[in-house]
């Protein structure tokens, strides 16, 4: 991948993936059941999407809506899912879990990271629900493979989180702040110039890639518009 800003698009199937790549997406986040905010896809879905496109593909590891991994049985199931997807060839992942107090569920995360065996991964918007974002970063700092935080800066989305996103971008390179910020969650085109000017190099869209709604596939035309904005050409 080049040094240009990353445009990541949520894909539900191979049709979405092909359209996103055609429009200029750099990377896909593959999920199923968007009504539950994105759960783990089947290995069969992964295989179809992987065969359809050649851009990087990050696969969600989550069994239920929300940011709780569940008890030991649920964590075991997540690990099995990760193992099956790895067997199918998956090399990049998305995950992130909190305990009931709003801290990183380190038991669940460490078990999954061990199963990923060095694969690159994103800690998703669980950070926006954490009681202490800085503590999340410190807790995860030494885990292998973590290279991205997906965040809106607020549970309510980028509108509410903008100031925090800009403040965190200004700290890039400090201990705990070396990891790329991938901004997503209520992200709109008008947010992009301000975020780019702050040095943010990752942008994540889902519904914005589907002007006709989630029942319709990704629109290559919409992706091209976002590509131009992310590249500073709009």
Backbone as CSV, one residue per row, in Angstrom:
resi,resn,N_x,N_y,N_z,CA_x,CA_y,CA_z,C_x,C_y,C_z
1,UNK,0.842,-1.189,0.000,0.000,0.000,0.000,0.882,1.244,0.000
2,UNK,0.491,2.297,-0.717,1.274,3.508,-0.798,1.145,4.315,0.487
3,UNK,1.819,5.471,0.505,1.777,6.324,1.690,0.537,7.217,1.727
4,UNK,-0.340,7.102,0.733,-1.540,7.932,0.759,-2.429,7.504,1.927
5,UNK,-3.365,8.377,2.288,-4.288,8.063,3.376,-5.092,6.815,3.039
6,UNK,-5.408,6.046,4.064,-6.155,4.802,3.900,-7.648,5.095,3.889
7,UNK,-8.335,4.584,2.877,-9.791,4.607,2.838,-10.268,3.172,3.003
8,UNK,-10.882,2.885,4.156,-11.385,1.550,4.460,-12.911,1.565,4.345
9,UNK,-13.459,0.538,3.709,-14.899,0.463,3.452,-15.442,-0.838,4.031
10,UNK,-16.582,-0.758,4.707,-17.245,-1.964,5.202,-17.840,-2.729,4.026
11,UNK,-17.535,-4.021,3.977,-18.113,-4.908,2.964,-18.878,-6.025,3.653
12,UNK,-20.014,-6.380,3.075,-20.819,-7.480,3.590,-20.682,-8.735,2.739
13,UNK,-20.241,-8.559,1.492,-20.160,-9.694,0.579,-19.230,-9.348,-0.574
14,UNK,-19.108,-10.281,-1.530,-18.193,-10.081,-2.648,-18.632,-8.927,-3.541
15,UNK,-19.942,-8.739,-3.708,-20.427,-7.617,-4.531,-19.965,-6.289,-3.955
16,UNK,-20.102,-6.131,-2.644,-19.604,-4.921,-1.988,-18.109,-4.754,-2.209
17,UNK,-17.381,-5.832,-2.052,-15.924,-5.780,-2.145,-15.478,-5.343,-3.534
18,UNK,-16.099,-5.911,-4.553,-15.732,-5.563,-5.926,-16.028,-4.089,-6.199
19,UNK,-17.176,-3.619,-5.744,-17.546,-2.216,-5.951,-16.603,-1.281,-5.206
20,UNK,-16.251,-1.637,-3.976,-15.356,-0.791,-3.186,-13.981,-0.694,-3.828
21,UNK,-13.464,-1.822,-4.287,-12.155,-1.784,-4.944,-12.215,-0.971,-6.232
22,UNK,-13.289,-1.127,-6.993,-13.434,-0.375,-8.243,-13.467,1.125,-7.990
23,UNK,-14.049,1.530,-6.862,-14.136,2.948,-6.548,-12.866,3.544,-5.976
24,UNK,-11.928,2.715,-5.548,-10.661,3.224,-5.042,-10.397,2.983,-3.574
25,UNK,-11.169,2.096,-2.940,-10.897,1.764,-1.539,-9.529,1.099,-1.415
26,UNK,-8.864,1.373,-0.307,-7.568,0.744,-0.033,-7.704,-0.571,0.713
27,UNK,-8.768,-0.659,1.525,-8.896,-1.812,2.410,-10.371,-2.017,2.720
28,UNK,-10.731,-3.255,3.025,-12.093,-3.601,3.407,-12.130,-4.054,4.856
29,UNK,-13.246,-3.758,5.521,-13.578,-4.399,6.786,-14.754,-5.317,6.497
30,UNK,-14.540,-6.612,6.636,-15.564,-7.592,6.300,-16.346,-7.973,7.544
31,UNK,-17.671,-7.781,7.476,-18.560,-8.107,8.592,-19.816,-8.777,8.039
32,UNK,-20.603,-9.310,8.948,-21.950,-9.744,8.637,-22.893,-9.127,9.663
33,UNK,-24.188,-9.179,9.411,-25.220,-8.714,10.339,-24.989,-7.272,10.777
34,UNK,-25.119,-6.366,9.835,-24.882,-4.952,10.141,-25.914,-4.416,11.123
35,UNK,-27.080,-5.069,11.233,-28.073,-4.646,12.221,-27.530,-4.782,13.639
36,UNK,-26.566,-5.679,13.835,-25.890,-5.838,15.127,-24.558,-5.111,15.135
37,UNK,-24.400,-4.145,14.216,-23.215,-3.296,14.134,-21.990,-4.061,13.665
38,UNK,-22.193,-5.205,13.006,-21.082,-5.909,12.384,-20.550,-7.050,13.218
39,UNK,-20.790,-8.281,12.769,-20.307,-9.476,13.458,-19.368,-10.253,12.539
40,UNK,-18.795,-11.329,13.073,-17.845,-12.123,12.299,-18.534,-12.773,11.100
41,UNK,-17.918,-12.688,9.929,-18.457,-13.406,8.775,-18.083,-14.884,8.848
42,UNK,-18.749,-15.687,8.056,-18.383,-17.097,7.950,-17.093,-17.230,7.139
43,UNK,-16.434,-18.366,7.304,-15.225,-18.593,6.517,-15.560,-18.682,5.034
44,UNK,-16.780,-19.146,4.708,-17.183,-19.227,3.309,-17.333,-17.832,2.700
45,UNK,-17.924,-16.918,3.471,-18.028,-15.538,2.988,-16.651,-14.935,2.811
46,UNK,-15.784,-15.157,3.791,-14.417,-14.648,3.662,-13.771,-15.171,2.382
47,UNK,-13.893,-16.467,2.130,-13.258,-17.066,0.962,-13.785,-16.440,-0.331
48,UNK,-15.098,-16.212,-0.414,-15.663,-15.605,-1.624,-15.146,-14.188,-1.816
49,UNK,-15.079,-13.419,-0.739,-14.605,-12.034,-0.849,-13.126,-12.011,-1.188
50,UNK,-12.357,-12.871,-0.549,-10.918,-12.894,-0.809,-10.628,-13.259,-2.257
51,UNK,-11.447,-14.153,-2.828,-11.252,-14.544,-4.218,-11.669,-13.443,-5.192
52,UNK,-12.520,-12.511,-4.725,-13.084,-11.506,-5.618,-12.211,-10.268,-5.765
53,UNK,-11.394,-9.961,-4.760,-10.601,-8.730,-4.767,-9.195,-9.018,-4.253
54,UNK,-8.289,-8.072,-4.542,-6.912,-8.272,-4.096,-6.412,-7.173,-3.158
55,UNK,-7.319,-6.309,-2.675,-6.895,-5.305,-1.697,-6.939,-5.914,-0.296
56,UNK,-6.233,-5.309,0.670,-6.236,-5.842,2.036,-7.646,-5.953,2.604
57,UNK,-7.823,-6.962,3.449,-9.142,-7.326,3.944,-9.044,-7.631,5.434
58,UNK,-9.671,-6.792,6.261,-9.689,-7.012,7.706,-11.021,-7.626,8.108
59,UNK,-10.976,-8.662,8.915,-12.151,-9.462,9.241,-12.555,-9.222,10.689
60,UNK,-13.835,-8.923,10.895,-14.344,-8.669,12.233,-14.372,-9.945,13.068
61,UNK,-13.944,-9.819,14.329,-14.093,-10.887,15.314,-15.023,-10.385,16.410
62,UNK,-16.287,-10.732,16.289,-17.297,-10.331,17.274,-18.523,-11.224,17.089
63,UNK,-19.058,-11.710,18.202,-20.170,-12.657,18.150,-21.518,-12.014,18.429
64,UNK,-21.526,-10.828,19.064,-22.791,-10.202,19.447,-22.615,-8.690,19.465
65,UNK,-23.723,-7.986,19.304,-23.701,-6.531,19.350,-23.103,-6.056,20.674
66,UNK,-22.387,-4.947,20.631,-21.774,-4.398,21.831,-20.299,-4.740,21.912
67,UNK,-19.706,-4.431,23.047,-18.259,-4.557,23.194,-17.864,-5.493,24.320
68,UNK,-18.778,-6.386,24.719,-18.476,-7.407,25.720,-18.167,-8.714,25.011
69,UNK,-17.059,-9.341,25.379,-16.691,-10.619,24.759,-17.555,-11.754,25.270
70,UNK,-18.118,-11.602,26.471,-18.893,-12.670,27.082,-18.044,-13.508,28.017
71,UNK,-18.606,-14.628,28.457,-17.913,-15.509,29.384,-16.939,-16.420,28.680
72,UNK,-16.361,-17.371,29.418,-15.350,-18.275,28.842,-15.845,-19.019,27.610
73,UNK,-17.091,-19.458,27.604,-17.603,-20.189,26.439,-17.658,-19.289,25.207
74,UNK,-18.070,-18.044,25.404,-18.141,-17.115,24.279,-16.746,-16.766,23.760
75,UNK,-15.804,-16.606,24.677,-14.431,-16.324,24.244,-13.852,-17.527,23.507
76,UNK,-14.148,-18.726,23.991,-13.718,-19.935,23.277,-14.260,-19.936,21.848
77,UNK,-15.520,-19.536,21.701,-16.126,-19.505,20.365,-15.443,-18.468,19.476
78,UNK,-15.097,-17.320,20.038,-14.366,-16.309,19.273,-13.020,-16.835,18.813
79,UNK,-12.335,-17.532,19.688,-11.033,-18.091,19.331,-11.180,-19.125,18.216
80,UNK,-12.222,-19.951,18.299,-12.458,-20.925,17.228,-12.737,-20.227,15.903
81,UNK,-13.518,-19.146,15.956,-13.796,-18.385,14.744,-12.511,-17.826,14.149
82,UNK,-11.668,-17.253,15.003,-10.392,-16.722,14.532,-9.548,-17.832,13.894
83,UNK,-9.536,-18.986,14.538,-8.758,-20.116,14.016,-9.269,-20.542,12.636
84,UNK,-10.586,-20.636,12.486,-11.159,-21.042,11.208,-10.845,-20.026,10.107
85,UNK,-10.935,-18.742,10.441,-10.645,-17.713,9.450,-9.166,-17.703,9.084
86,UNK,-8.317,-17.940,10.070,-6.879,-18.057,9.773,-6.631,-19.250,8.855
87,UNK,-7.296,-20.367,9.117,-7.144,-21.536,8.241,-7.585,-21.221,6.810
88,UNK,-8.568,-20.337,6.679,-9.077,-19.959,5.361,-8.158,-18.957,4.673
89,UNK,-7.177,-18.425,5.407,-6.209,-17.512,4.821,-6.278,-16.084,5.295
90,UNK,-7.192,-15.756,6.207,-7.298,-14.380,6.704,-6.006,-13.965,7.413
91,UNK,-5.580,-12.749,7.156,-4.315,-12.253,7.689,-4.447,-10.936,8.445
92,UNK,-5.633,-10.310,8.415,-5.846,-9.045,9.102,-7.217,-9.085,9.771
93,UNK,-7.320,-8.461,10.951,-8.526,-8.621,11.761,-8.921,-7.310,12.438
94,UNK,-10.157,-7.311,12.963,-10.712,-6.199,13.734,-11.338,-6.790,14.991
95,UNK,-10.981,-6.248,16.149,-11.535,-6.753,17.400,-11.411,-5.689,18.474
96,UNK,-12.058,-5.927,19.607,-11.944,-4.997,20.721,-13.034,-5.230,21.740
97,UNK,-12.648,-5.495,22.975,-13.624,-5.841,24.000,-13.315,-5.129,25.308
98,UNK,-14.389,-4.769,26.009,-14.297,-4.118,27.309,-14.951,-4.990,28.367
99,UNK,-14.481,-4.835,29.606,-15.142,-5.515,30.713,-16.296,-4.656,31.222
100,UNK,-16.953,-5.104,32.269,-18.143,-4.392,32.757,-17.815,-3.026,33.338
101,UNK,-16.553,-2.813,33.700,-16.139,-1.518,34.237,-15.674,-0.551,33.155
102,UNK,-15.654,-1.002,31.902,-15.241,-0.120,30.819,-13.752,-0.124,30.554
103,UNK,-13.036,-1.110,31.094,-11.609,-1.273,30.809,-11.431,-2.368,29.756
104,UNK,-10.261,-2.421,29.138,-9.986,-3.469,28.162,-10.174,-4.842,28.809
105,UNK,-10.902,-5.715,28.128,-11.021,-7.114,28.559,-9.766,-7.817,28.056
106,UNK,-8.725,-7.730,28.857,-7.414,-8.183,28.408,-7.369,-9.695,28.242
107,UNK,-8.139,-10.428,29.040,-8.155,-11.889,28.893,-8.644,-12.265,27.501
108,UNK,-9.772,-11.690,27.084,-10.321,-12.000,25.767,-9.400,-11.524,24.650
109,UNK,-8.919,-10.297,24.770,-8.076,-9.740,23.707,-6.777,-10.528,23.581
110,UNK,-6.139,-10.848,24.692,-4.882,-11.586,24.618,-5.069,-12.981,24.034
111,UNK,-6.176,-13.644,24.358,-6.419,-14.968,23.779,-6.578,-14.879,22.264
112,UNK,-7.300,-13.879,21.798,-7.461,-13.725,20.357,-6.154,-13.345,19.680
113,UNK,-5.417,-12.441,20.279,-4.149,-12.021,19.682,-3.178,-13.198,19.604
114,UNK,-3.200,-14.058,20.606,-2.352,-15.250,20.562,-2.750,-16.138,19.383
115,UNK,-4.050,-16.273,19.142,-4.517,-17.089,18.016,-4.145,-16.445,16.683
116,UNK,-4.110,-15.117,16.645,-3.771,-14.421,15.397,-2.296,-14.550,15.053
117,UNK,-1.466,-14.811,16.040,-0.059,-15.165,15.800,0.679,-14.146,14.936
118,UNK,0.562,-12.875,15.331,1.319,-11.835,14.646,0.582,-11.115,13.543
119,UNK,-0.643,-11.534,13.217,-1.424,-10.830,12.197,-1.690,-9.391,12.629
120,UNK,-1.795,-8.512,11.662,-2.135,-7.118,11.968,-3.620,-7.012,12.321
121,UNK,-3.917,-6.093,13.259,-5.309,-5.954,13.682,-5.620,-4.546,14.147
122,UNK,-6.911,-4.232,14.074,-7.480,-2.962,14.515,-8.233,-3.175,15.824
123,UNK,-8.000,-2.295,16.797,-8.873,-2.232,17.973,-9.989,-1.269,17.620
124,UNK,-11.221,-1.793,17.545,-12.298,-0.987,16.989,-12.918,-0.057,18.035
125,UNK,-14.140,0.384,17.782,-14.697,1.516,18.523,-15.006,1.228,19.987
126,UNK,-14.600,0.089,20.488,-14.652,-0.114,21.939,-13.916,1.004,22.663
127,UNK,-12.888,1.563,22.034,-12.142,2.653,22.688,-13.057,3.844,22.960
128,UNK,-14.085,4.033,22.143,-15.000,5.163,22.346,-15.932,4.959,23.530
129,UNK,-16.039,3.723,24.018,-16.880,3.406,25.177,-16.061,3.186,26.443
130,UNK,-14.756,3.233,26.324,-13.889,2.971,27.475,-13.934,4.129,28.471
131,UNK,-13.699,3.808,29.738,-13.693,4.857,30.754,-12.440,5.710,30.679
132,UNK,-11.372,5.190,30.075,-10.098,5.905,30.016,-9.385,5.510,28.727
133,UNK,-9.454,6.371,27.730,-8.842,6.066,26.421,-7.335,5.914,26.528
134,UNK,-6.713,6.747,27.330,-5.267,6.669,27.476,-4.866,5.333,28.088
135,UNK,-5.657,4.851,29.054,-5.374,3.562,29.671,-5.530,2.429,28.662
136,UNK,-6.493,2.539,27.743,-6.643,1.532,26.685,-5.348,1.430,25.887
137,UNK,-4.824,2.562,25.499,-3.598,2.572,24.703,-2.437,1.941,25.473
138,UNK,-2.305,2.294,26.729,-1.204,1.743,27.528,-1.365,0.242,27.728
139,UNK,-2.598,-0.199,27.930,-2.845,-1.621,28.145,-2.495,-2.449,26.920
140,UNK,-2.772,-1.902,25.750,-2.584,-2.649,24.512,-1.227,-2.431,23.863
141,UNK,-0.435,-1.522,24.404,0.767,-1.041,23.706,1.721,-2.145,23.284
142,UNK,1.852,-3.186,24.083,2.854,-4.212,23.794,2.289,-5.445,23.097
143,UNK,1.016,-5.417,22.726,0.441,-6.591,22.072,0.873,-6.634,20.606
144,UNK,1.308,-7.791,20.130,1.783,-7.881,18.745,0.659,-7.698,17.741
145,UNK,0.971,-7.018,16.660,0.051,-6.889,15.536,-0.846,-5.669,15.540
146,UNK,-1.049,-5.044,16.695,-1.938,-3.879,16.748,-1.318,-2.724,15.973
147,UNK,-2.035,-2.244,14.950,-1.506,-1.118,14.187,-2.522,-0.006,13.957
148,UNK,-3.762,-0.175,14.474,-4.820,0.790,14.167,-5.819,0.870,15.308
149,UNK,-6.291,2.087,15.598,-7.464,2.294,16.442,-8.564,2.890,15.569
150,UNK,-9.694,2.185,15.479,-10.871,2.734,14.809,-11.672,3.511,15.837
151,UNK,-11.887,4.801,15.586,-12.508,5.655,16.594,-13.243,6.819,15.956
152,UNK,-14.313,7.237,16.613,-14.999,8.477,16.260,-14.681,9.577,17.265
153,UNK,-13.920,9.231,18.295,-13.628,10.200,19.340,-14.709,10.317,20.394
154,UNK,-15.865,9.703,20.124,-17.012,9.767,21.024,-17.979,8.644,20.662
155,UNK,-18.707,8.102,21.637,-19.754,7.134,21.294,-20.811,7.714,20.365
156,UNK,-20.977,9.036,20.408,-22.013,9.691,19.605,-21.575,9.960,18.169
157,UNK,-20.304,9.742,17.848,-19.843,9.944,16.490,-18.872,11.101,16.343
158,UNK,-18.422,11.306,15.113,-17.357,12.265,14.833,-17.754,13.695,15.166
159,UNK,-19.020,14.059,14.964,-19.438,15.422,15.312,-19.070,15.748,16.759
160,UNK,-19.384,14.835,17.668,-19.086,15.050,19.083,-17.620,14.794,19.410
161,UNK,-16.973,13.938,18.633,-15.615,13.529,18.963,-14.512,14.299,18.273
162,UNK,-14.853,15.245,17.436,-13.852,15.928,16.612,-12.711,16.521,17.434
163,UNK,-13.023,17.269,18.489,-11.959,17.919,19.262,-10.999,16.895,19.863
164,UNK,-11.543,15.789,20.348,-10.688,14.751,20.918,-9.837,14.093,19.834
165,UNK,-10.410,13.863,18.663,-9.635,13.288,17.561,-8.471,14.197,17.184
166,UNK,-8.723,15.486,17.124,-7.662,16.428,16.779,-6.582,16.450,17.856
167,UNK,-7.004,16.367,19.110,-6.032,16.360,20.208,-5.181,15.096,20.172
168,UNK,-5.803,13.960,19.888,-5.032,12.716,19.820,-4.112,12.706,18.611
169,UNK,-4.566,13.259,17.501,-3.703,13.334,16.323,-2.461,14.168,16.608
170,UNK,-2.620,15.208,17.414,-1.482,16.072,17.750,-0.444,15.340,18.599
171,UNK,-0.848,14.238,19.235,0.067,13.474,20.079,0.717,12.313,19.336
172,UNK,0.440,12.197,18.041,0.971,11.059,17.283,2.483,10.974,17.436
173,UNK,2.961,9.776,17.714,4.388,9.548,17.913,4.802,9.481,19.358
174,UNK,3.964,10.011,20.258,4.258,9.881,21.682,4.051,8.428,22.115
175,UNK,4.655,8.024,23.248,4.413,6.658,23.738,2.919,6.367,23.875
176,UNK,2.481,5.274,23.265,1.075,4.908,23.272,0.276,5.534,22.145
177,UNK,0.881,6.462,21.419,0.188,7.164,20.338,0.882,6.965,18.990
178,UNK,1.599,5.856,18.867,2.259,5.556,17.598,1.317,4.869,16.608
179,UNK,0.203,4.372,17.097,-0.712,3.579,16.288,-1.601,4.485,15.429
180,UNK,-1.872,4.066,14.200,-2.667,4.881,13.293,-4.093,5.081,13.809
181,UNK,-4.586,6.298,13.673,-5.997,6.588,13.910,-6.763,6.371,12.613
182,UNK,-7.780,5.537,12.691,-8.696,5.308,11.579,-10.039,5.880,12.025
183,UNK,-10.449,6.971,11.431,-11.633,7.682,11.903,-12.876,7.149,11.197
184,UNK,-13.845,6.721,12.001,-15.100,6.232,11.462,-16.172,6.237,12.533
185,UNK,-17.419,6.369,12.090,-18.544,6.435,13.018,-19.210,7.792,12.876
186,UNK,-20.144,7.899,11.958,-20.748,9.203,11.686,-19.834,10.128,10.909
187,UNK,-18.831,9.569,10.255,-17.916,10.381,9.448,-18.628,10.874,8.191
188,UNK,-18.483,12.192,7.924,-19.064,12.795,6.721,-17.973,13.470,5.909
189,UNK,-18.274,13.684,4.641,-17.271,14.285,3.754,-16.753,15.612,4.276
190,UNK,-17.640,16.404,4.889,-17.190,17.720,5.352,-16.221,17.647,6.527
191,UNK,-16.149,16.490,7.193,-15.172,16.322,8.266,-13.745,16.119,7.733
192,UNK,-13.644,15.596,6.524,-12.359,15.081,6.050,-11.269,16.141,5.969
193,UNK,-11.500,17.329,5.402,-10.397,18.293,5.307,-9.786,18.658,6.659
194,UNK,-10.625,18.854,7.663,-10.096,19.218,8.981,-9.270,18.075,9.569
195,UNK,-9.737,16.858,9.395,-9.005,15.704,9.903,-7.693,15.514,9.150
196,UNK,-7.733,15.674,7.839,-6.503,15.567,7.046,-5.486,16.622,7.472
197,UNK,-5.955,17.851,7.667,-5.053,18.931,8.056,-4.395,18.655,9.400
198,UNK,-5.057,17.854,10.239,-4.505,17.496,11.547,-3.518,16.330,11.457
199,UNK,-3.365,15.784,10.258,-2.419,14.688,10.076,-3.022,13.302,10.155
200,UNK,-4.346,13.200,10.246,-4.994,11.891,10.299,-4.957,11.257,8.914
201,UNK,-4.597,9.986,8.873,-4.339,9.309,7.605,-5.203,8.069,7.398
202,UNK,-6.266,7.902,8.190,-7.130,6.740,8.037,-8.590,7.141,8.127
203,UNK,-9.409,6.690,7.180,-10.821,7.039,7.117,-11.622,5.778,6.822
204,UNK,-12.721,5.600,7.575,-13.499,4.366,7.542,-14.963,4.704,7.313
205,UNK,-15.583,4.096,6.295,-16.981,4.394,5.997,-17.775,3.108,5.801
206,UNK,-19.059,3.190,6.140,-19.977,2.083,5.949,-21.212,2.551,5.219
207,UNK,-22.138,3.169,5.958,-23.348,3.688,5.341,-23.072,4.736,4.276
208,UNK,-22.006,5.510,4.450,-21.675,6.553,3.472,-21.301,5.969,2.120
209,UNK,-20.938,4.698,2.094,-20.604,4.034,0.829,-21.841,3.508,0.121
210,UNK,-23.001,3.677,0.746,-24.264,3.138,0.236,-25.344,4.219,0.271
211,UNK,-25.352,5.135,-0.688,-26.341,6.218,-0.672,-27.776,5.718,-0.654
212,UNK,-28.015,4.503,-1.149,-29.374,3.961,-1.172,-29.702,3.158,0.078
213,UNK,-28.803,3.146,1.054,-29.055,2.447,2.303,-28.384,1.090,2.360
214,UNK,-28.433,0.489,3.557,-27.738,-0.774,3.780,-28.328,-1.928,2.994
215,UNK,-29.548,-1.804,2.535,-30.131,-2.869,1.722,-29.546,-2.893,0.315
216,UNK,-28.868,-1.827,-0.069,-28.239,-1.730,-1.391,-26.742,-1.990,-1.259
217,UNK,-26.099,-2.365,-2.349,-24.655,-2.609,-2.289,-23.847,-1.326,-2.248
218,UNK,-22.571,-1.472,-2.011,-21.639,-0.347,-2.075,-21.717,0.296,-3.465
219,UNK,-21.629,1.625,-3.479,-21.655,2.383,-4.730,-20.231,2.777,-5.125
220,UNK,-19.717,2.309,-6.268,-18.387,2.757,-6.694,-18.303,4.270,-6.851
221,UNK,-19.400,4.881,-7.287,-19.406,6.337,-7.445,-19.205,7.031,-6.105
222,UNK,-19.896,6.545,-5.073,-19.703,7.124,-3.742,-18.269,6.935,-3.265
223,UNK,-17.700,5.783,-3.527,-16.318,5.535,-3.109,-15.366,6.489,-3.831
224,UNK,-15.607,6.749,-5.105,-14.739,7.675,-5.842,-14.802,9.076,-5.238
225,UNK,-15.989,9.482,-4.812,-16.121,10.799,-4.176,-15.313,10.848,-2.890
226,UNK,-15.395,9.775,-2.082,-14.615,9.713,-0.852,-13.124,9.626,-1.138
227,UNK,-12.763,8.885,-2.166,-11.347,8.785,-2.526,-10.760,10.160,-2.828
228,UNK,-11.497,10.941,-3.575,-11.034,12.287,-3.916,-10.904,13.143,-2.661
229,UNK,-11.865,13.047,-1.748,-11.810,13.841,-0.521,-10.635,13.437,0.350
230,UNK,-10.448,12.143,0.510,-9.361,11.639,1.350,-8.006,12.017,0.756
231,UNK,-7.932,12.069,-0.569,-6.692,12.456,-1.240,-6.520,13.972,-1.332
232,UNK,-7.514,14.733,-0.867,-7.425,16.196,-0.925,-7.677,16.757,-2.294
233,UNK,-8.461,16.038,-3.120,-8.733,16.476,-4.492,-10.145,17.010,-4.664
234,UNK,-10.915,17.097,-3.566,-12.300,17.569,-3.708,-12.407,19.027,-3.318
